Amino acid sequence: MMKKTVLSMMLLSGGLLTTAKAQHKTDHSQNITQAPPLVVFSHMINNEKVDNQEVQLVLVKFTPGEISGAHRHPKAAIAYVLEGEIESTFDGKIKRFKKGESFYEDPNLLHAETKNLSKTKPAALLVYFIGDKNLPFIEADK
C-alpha cells in the first residue's frame, strides 16, 4: 500500500516535472554528498487549506562507495531509490534500501550517514520534500 501511494505521488510529481522551466541547483546545496543535490522541480502550494508550503523533487547521486556527511531534513521527505543500494543511519538505526524501494523521513531526523553499498556502481535517490518555503530541504548536522 505504501509503495503504491509513494509511486502515485512520484508519478504525479513526474508529470508536473514537464511543466518545470529548467533544472537548477539549489541554494541549499551543502557538502553532504560529492555531487550537490539537484532540485529538479519546485512548486509553491497556496490555497484555502494549505499556505506557504513548497514541494520539491531533488535528485541525490552517490558515487561508488560514497558515504554522505551527517545531516537533517527540516522538511518531510519521501525517498525513492532510482538505482543501486544504500544504507542509512537514522537516529542510530541502520536501514538498507535497494532500487525500487522507498522510505519516509520525519522532519529533522538525524541522518548520521548514508552510504552507497557498491564500490563499483553509483546509487541515486529521487526525494520528494514538502514543507515551509522558508526552510531548506537539507542542513549539515553540526
Secondary structure, 3 states (H helix, E strand, C coil): CHHHHHHHHHHHHHHHHCCCCCCEECCCCCCCCCCCCEEEEEEEECCCCCCCEEEEEEEEEECCCCECCCEECCCEEEEEEEECEEEEEECCEEEEEECCCEEEECCCCCEEEEEECCCCCCEEEEEEEEEECCCCCCEECC
